[in-house]
Amino acid sequence: MPRLARLVVVAVAPLAGLAGVVAATGWLFLLQRHTALPGPSVGDALPLDELAKRAAVPLLLFVAVWGVAAALLGPLMRGPTAFFDELGKTMSRIAPQPQPDLRNDEQLKVVIKAMPEGKLRVGTIVDDQNRVVFTITADRAVVKAAVRPGDELRIARDGSVEIVPTGIPGVIDSLQKAIEDLKRRFFGP
């Protein structure tokens, strides 16, 4: 879909959605007085008729009108969804990316030498970020922390392996480290 057409769809879709909702409510107002369907009714379906005590609509009419409205509005909402997906991809490309863990050849050599057989497996190559992702495997018994995919591990102050905190605990942790670094600079080790 050309860019201009996508822009038009994104601009028109919310207005058309609002018009569809207003039209469905209008159809309920129009059809409520001219239908006598059996079964239960939906109370307060017509907000402008609440004071006149005529806000109830037969359930079958309510389901039929809103079903048609949903069927007509559903395809209309796919355009903005695709637009916002593309917008999200673009934002992730231009947003600051985390620095790679290994920044030069010497660091890579140190990691490879630290591996038991002196080998490091390439997991994948991320072309759009110009990065190589390595895979390191370990038996579950070796990793005693309750890790999940995406977690990062580090050596704690006591020498044990711990999960690097993220989110608000991560911010608090980085502040504590910064305070400790300042104390060491000013007062010594």
N, C-alpha and C positions, 0 to 999 in steps of 0.2 A: 504494500500500500504506500503510495507516495507520501512524502512528509506533510504536504499541505492538506491532503485528505485526512491524514491521521489527526492533524491539529484541529480540523473542522469537527471530526467525530468527537474528540475530547472536549471541545468547547460546547458542542450541541447536546451531547449525551446527558449531562446533568439537568439541562433545561427540559429535554424531552422526558427524562425520568420524573421530574417534578410535574410536568404536564400530564404524564400518565397517571400519577397518583391523584392529581386533582380531577382528572377525567373519570377515574374509577369511582371516586367519591360522588361525582356528579351523576354518574349512571345509577349509583345506589339511590340517590335522591329521586331521580326520575322514575325508576322502575319500582320503587317501594310503594308508591301510591296505586300503581296499576297491576300489581301482582298479589295473588292470595295463595301462596304456596303452603302446603302442609308442613308440619314439623316444628321444631323449636326455632326460636329467634335469637339473634345476636343483639343484646342490649347495648345502647350507646354507640351503635355503628355509625350514626349520623350526628356528629357533634353539634351542628347548627339547629337540630330539632330537639335537643335535650329539654329545653325550657317548655316546649309545646308537648312534651311527653310522647313524641312520635319518633324517637331515636332508634327504635328496634327495627331490625330487618330480618326477614326469613333466612335461616341458615343456608338453604340451598341457593338463594339469590346471592348472598354474601360470598359463598365459595365460588360460584360461577363468575361473578364480576371480577373478584380479585384473582381468580385463576387465569382469566383472559388477560388481565392487566400484567400479571407475572409472565405469562407466555410471550406477550408483546415486548415487555421491557427487558427480559432476559438476554436476548441477542444484542440489544442495544448496549448493554453494560460490558460486553466482551471487548469492545474497542478501547475504552479507557483502561481496562485491565492490562491489555497488551502494551499500551502506552506507558503505564506505570511500571510494568516489568522492565521495559527498555530504559526508563528513567533510572530505576534502581541499579541496573547494570552499568549505566554510564557513571552514576555517582560512585559506585564501588571502584571504577577505573580511575577516577580523578581524585578520590579521597586519599589521604596519606596512608600508605601501606606500611606495615611493620618492617623494620630492617631485617635482612636475612641474618640467621644465626652465625653463619660462616661468611666472613667478608673478604678473605684473601686465601691464597694458595697455602700459606703456612698453617693457618687454622685448619684447613681441610686435611692436611697431612697429619696434624696432631690427632684429629679425630680418627682417621683411618688407622694410625699406629695404635691407638687405644683400643681398637676392636680386637676381640680374641684371636681371629685368624688374619688380622690385618686387611680385612675387606669391608667395604661399605656398599650396601645395595641401593641402587637408584630406584625409587618408588614411582616417580612420575616427573614429567617436565611440564611446567606451566609456562607456555609460550608467551601469553599476553603480559606476564609479569617478568619474563626472562629469568625464571628461577628453576632450580633443580631441587626436588624433594627426595630425601633419602629415607630409607626404611631400616629401622633397627628393631629386631625382635628380641623378646626376653620371655623366659618361662614365667608363668603367673606367680609362682612361689617366690621369684626374685623381687617382684614389685609388690611390696607389702601395703602400699597406700591404696585406698579405694578409688582408683582412677577410672575416668570415663573418657571416651573419644574426645580429643581436642584439649585435654588437660596437659599442662607442662609440669615437669618435675625439676626439683633443684635440691641441693644439699642444704639442710637446715643448720642453724648455729650449733646444735649438738652433734652434728655429723650424720644424722639420719637423712633419709630421702623423704621429701615432703612435696605436696602438690602446691604449685605456685598459686596464691590467691588471685581471683579475678573480681571484677566489679568493685563494689564499695570496699570489701575487705582488701582487695588489691591496692586500692588507693591508700587506705590506712596503713597497709604494710609498706608501701613505698615512702609514705611520710615518715614512718618510724625509722626506716633505713636512712633517709636523708638527715633526720635528727641525730642518729648515731654517728653518721659521717661527720657532721658539724662538730659534735662533741669530741671526736677523735682529732679533728683538725685543730681545735682550739685548746683542748686539754690534754692531748696526747693519748696513747693507747691504754 
